[in-house]
Amino acid sequence: MIMRCFSCINTPRKRLTYEDQRLFDPDSPSYLYTPDGKEKSPFGPAEQDRNNQNGVDILNSAQSFTFQELAVATRNFKESNLIGEGGFGKVYKGRLDNGQIVATKKLNLEDSLQGNQEFIVEVLMLSLLHHTNLVTLIGYCAEGDQRLLVYEYMPKGSLADHLFECESDKYVLEWNTRVKVAAGAARGLQYLHCVAKPPVIYRDLKSANILLDNEFNPKLSDFGLAKLGPVDDNSHVSTRVMGTYGYCAPEYAMTGKLTVKSDIFSFGVVLLEIVTGKKAFDVSKGQGHQSLAVWSRPYLKDRRKYTELVDSRLRGKFPTRSARHLIAVTSMCLNDEPHRRPSINDIVVALDYLANECVSPQTASSTAKSTPTRFSPLTPEHKVNPRSPLKLFQKDNSPKKIHR
């Protein structure tokens, strides 16, 4: 396999904004990519040790492939190997010389500058950021005007495939699996927001970008729009509004000011898709029903209507208590005021609690009255923010009034 220096790709830099420029600055304190092709960890020794304990491999680097190698792997990009398609281009299933099954994304570079920039950002991000809930980038091709990305193959496709592309109601993603996927996706986002320094704002969080392995373990994919978050005293990153309609946070869509709370809103939309089985934006629906976030507001404002949001294809086969808690977390994420949205750390604890509850014997069957779970994410030392989803699981130890 031929190895090349990634820096030889000719991409204009004068239009790159500050947060992008940090990816290319040889003196940047984080996300360094050295001229000899070796990566310098963006984490200190203590953080790196912790990441390694959590299954994070910091020093795994992407390989460079020739276009010929990838053409052979995908049988010349044969139509029968096509497994995905979008505005970015097409994704093909392939087999490398070593027998490894991969997914190869062949980018459609209509805007050469923007396309090249997204390509470089994705390669750099996924070369330096590694987590069990982020898709693994195996390599890339930057030969001539060809831009291809080679990922690990995710056999179950995307979350969107299972929520929206079912040919019949006979196959419906069960509730416990939905909660498991939500919890795993949250952990991937937590890594981007809380472990990476500076934080990474995903900016394109949607069900189509959550890929699944054979056990329905989720991995976030497609980092071409990712941005490095604000540092020091900066509260936000100003950038051109990009993303997928239906998922963008309202304040970002209106002002272009991007924060980690923008991702939290997008995650709330994904949770809403998981609960309802409906698309974030559906042009086939009538006026007022196209945007899932807008359509759901009357239900999210009235807790008595929470269970009416649950996917009707489940035919009532879900734990009511679990559904109510998941919808409550969803409602918090979709708050119009960014500062009122919960942190990803609190979301992860809440969703892990629900995922553990789903696999416990007490909630194995659907029931309207759930028994207390043996799993609890809270300890007496937890100080729960009033706006945190953790308050949903905190026991009320206040004195009870006795009515005579």
GIQUI-V412044 format. One record per residue. RES is the residue in one small letter. PHI is phi in whole degrees, 0 to 359 (* if undefined). PSI is psi in radians with two decimals (none if undefined). Layout:
BEGIN
[[RES:PHI:PSI] [RES:PHI:PSI]]
END
This chain:
BEGIN
[[m:*:2.30] [i:278:2.29] [m:255:2.37] [r:233:2.82] [c:278:2.13] [f:295:-0.45] [s:290:-0.14] [c:282:-0.14] [i:293:2.22] [n:272:1.75] [t:231:2.20] [p:302:2.40] [r:250:-0.18] [k:293:-0.37] [r:263:0.05] [l:286:2.38] [t:281:3.00] [y:304:-0.80] [e:293:-0.49] [d:283:-0.65] [q:299:-0.50] [r:296:-0.41] [l:289:-0.43] [f:252:-0.17] [d:288:2.03] [p:294:-0.29] [d:257:0.11] [s:296:2.44] [p:287:-0.16] [s:214:2.83] [y:57:0.69] [l:285:2.44] [y:232:1.83] [t:283:2.71] [p:301:-0.48] [d:277:0.13] [g:90:-0.04] [k:269:2.55] [e:265:2.50] [k:253:2.18] [s:299:2.40] [p:281:0.09] [f:242:2.65] [g:287:2.98] [p:304:-0.75] [a:295:-0.76] [e:294:-0.67] [q:294:-0.69] [d:298:-0.73] [r:295:-0.71] [n:296:-0.73] [n:297:-0.63] [q:293:-0.51] [n:271:0.19] [g:84:0.37] [v:262:2.10] [d:259:1.77] [i:288:-0.60] [l:261:0.30] [n:277:2.15] [s:250:2.71] [a:282:2.58] [q:262:2.71] [s:259:2.23] [f:249:2.68] [t:277:2.77] [f:296:-0.63] [q:298:-0.73] [e:300:-0.73] [l:283:-0.52] [a:295:-0.71] [v:294:-0.73] [a:298:-0.61] [t:259:0.22] [r:56:0.90] [n:60:0.69] [f:55:0.84] [k:296:2.50] [e:301:-0.61] [s:291:-0.26] [n:267:-0.04] [l:289:2.16] [i:240:-0.07] [g:191:2.70] [e:205:2.51] [g:197:-2.96] [g:296:-0.42] [f:284:-0.41] [g:139:-2.67] [k:238:2.63] [v:243:2.27] [y:239:2.49] [k:279:2.44] [g:210:3.00] [r:230:2.14] [l:285:2.99] [d:302:-0.55] [n:276:0.06] [g:93:-0.10] [q:289:2.32] [i:277:2.30] [v:225:2.90] [a:247:2.16] [t:248:2.07] [k:265:2.07] [k:261:1.86] [l:287:2.48] [n:261:1.78] [l:267:1.23] [e:291:-0.73] [d:257:1.73] [s:299:-0.67] [l:292:-0.93] [q:296:-0.73] [g:297:-0.77] [n:297:-0.71] [q:295:-0.79] [e:296:-0.66] [f:298:-0.84] [i:295:-0.77] [v:300:-0.76] [e:295:-0.75] [v:297:-0.78] [l:293:-0.77] [m:300:-0.91] [l:283:-0.26] [s:283:-0.46] [l:252:-0.36] [l:252:2.10] [h:226:2.23] [h:202:2.69] [t:297:-0.34] [n:252:0.35] [l:241:2.43] [v:295:2.54] [t:270:2.22] [l:271:2.06] [i:275:-0.67] [g:184:-2.95] [y:206:2.92] [c:227:2.20] [a:230:0.84] [e:269:2.08] [g:61:-2.23] [d:261:0.24] [q:272:2.37] [r:228:1.96] [l:228:2.57] [l:238:2.40] [v:244:2.06] [y:245:2.87] [e:298:2.55] [y:276:2.25] [m:253:1.80] [p:296:-0.42] [k:268:0.11] [g:72:-2.60] [s:257:2.84] [l:301:-0.65] [a:300:-0.66] [d:302:-0.73] [h:279:-0.44] [l:274:-0.62] [f:240:-0.33] [e:256:0.28] [c:292:2.27] [e:285:-0.39] [s:211:2.92] [d:282:-0.03] [k:292:-0.58] [y:252:1.97] [v:228:2.32] [l:298:2.09] [e:289:2.80] [w:300:-0.83] [n:301:-0.65] [t:292:-0.66] [r:298:-0.76] [v:294:-0.69] [k:300:-0.77] [v:295:-0.75] [a:300:-0.76] [a:294:-0.74] [g:294:-0.73] [a:297:-0.67] [a:297:-0.67] [r:294:-0.63] [g:296:-0.73] [l:292:-0.62] [q:299:-0.70] [y:299:-0.76] [l:295:-0.73] [h:278:-0.60] [c:246:-0.43] [v:263:-0.79] [a:295:2.39] [k:232:2.00] [p:292:2.88] [p:296:2.68] [v:254:2.22] [i:263:2.07] [y:296:-0.88] [r:73:-0.15] [d:221:0.77] [l:283:2.07] [k:202:2.87] [s:296:-0.51] [a:290:-0.34] [n:260:0.14] [i:255:1.87] [l:263:2.70] [l:233:2.42] [d:269:-2.98] [n:297:-0.44] [e:261:0.24] [f:63:0.54] [n:279:2.20] [p:272:2.63] [k:222:2.30] [l:286:2.46] [s:223:3.01] [d:64:1.49] [f:254:0.36] [g:296:-0.43] [l:259:0.04] [a:297:2.57] [k:231:2.57] [l:285:2.33] [g:283:3.07] [p:292:2.60] [v:231:2.94] [d:57:-2.18] [d:266:0.06] [n:285:2.41] [s:264:-0.31] [h:201:3.00] [v:245:2.21] [s:270:2.23] [t:204:2.85] [r:295:2.38] [v:290:2.10] [m:218:2.83] [g:141:-2.76] [t:244:2.30] [y:300:2.37] [g:103:-0.35] [y:250:-0.32] [c:291:2.41] [a:293:2.46] [p:300:-0.69] [e:291:-0.57] [y:289:-0.73] [a:297:-0.58] [m:273:-0.58] [t:243:-0.32] [g:78:0.12] [k:272:2.05] [l:253:2.28] [t:223:3.04] [v:296:-0.43] [k:289:-0.30] [s:294:-0.72] [d:296:-0.62] [i:297:-0.69] [f:297:-0.80] [s:300:-0.68] [f:295:-0.62] [g:299:-0.67] [v:295:-0.71] [v:298:-0.75] [l:300:-0.68] [l:296:-0.68] [e:296:-0.72] [i:297:-0.72] [v:290:-0.81] [t:268:-0.45] [g:75:0.25] [k:253:2.70] [k:284:2.63] [a:299:-0.62] [f:214:2.16] [d:232:1.86] [v:292:-0.29] [s:283:-0.23] [k:276:2.82] [g:284:3.01] [q:302:2.32] [g:90:-0.18] [h:243:-0.03] [q:287:-0.75] [s:272:2.09] [l:295:-0.69] [a:297:-0.70] [v:289:-0.79] [w:300:-0.62] [s:278:-0.19] [r:306:-0.81] [p:300:-0.58] [y:285:-0.68] [l:288:-0.39] [k:277:-0.25] [d:235:1.85] [r:299:-0.41] [r:292:-0.33] [k:259:0.05] [y:307:-0.89] [t:291:-0.25] [e:290:-0.30] [l:281:-0.38] [v:294:2.43] [d:314:2.07] [s:295:-0.36] [r:291:-0.28] [l:286:-0.26] [r:53:0.73] [g:78:0.08] [k:272:1.30] [f:202:2.63] [p:287:2.10] [t:300:-0.75] [r:298:-0.75] [s:299:-0.76] [a:297:-0.75] [r:298:-0.74] [h:292:-0.72] [l:295:-0.70] [i:292:-0.61] [a:297:-0.74] [v:298:-0.74] [t:302:-0.80] [s:299:-0.70] [m:296:-0.71] [c:295:-0.51] [l:268:0.21] [n:300:2.36] [d:294:-0.41] [e:264:2.01] [p:306:-0.72] [h:291:-0.26] [r:269:-0.13] [r:282:2.56] [p:288:2.82] [s:282:2.75] [i:294:-0.50] [n:297:-0.78] [d:292:-0.63] [i:296:-0.74] [v:298:-0.79] [v:299:-0.77] [a:296:-0.77] [l:286:-0.60] [d:297:-0.68] [y:301:-0.83] [l:293:-0.67] [a:295:-0.74] [n:295:-0.67] [e:296:-0.64] [c:294:-0.54] [v:265:-0.05] [s:281:2.65] [p:301:-0.52] [q:295:-0.49] [t:242:0.39] [a:293:-0.49] [s:249:2.73] [s:286:2.31] [t:205:2.59] [a:282:-0.39] [k:245:1.86] [s:272:2.45] [t:276:2.71] [p:301:2.46] [t:275:2.68] [r:279:-0.22] [f:268:2.41] [s:215:2.22] [p:277:-0.10] [l:253:2.50] [t:240:2.88] [p:302:-0.36] [e:280:-0.23] [h:294:2.24] [k:254:1.85] [v:269:2.18] [n:296:2.40] [p:304:-0.44] [r:265:0.06] [s:278:2.50] [p:294:-0.25] [l:295:-0.41] [k:295:-0.34] [l:295:-0.45] [f:251:0.05] [q:274:2.27] [k:288:2.48] [d:272:1.89] [n:259:0.19] [s:289:2.65] [p:300:2.39] [k:271:2.38] [k:285:2.42] [i:257:2.10] [h:268:2.20] [r:260:none]]
END
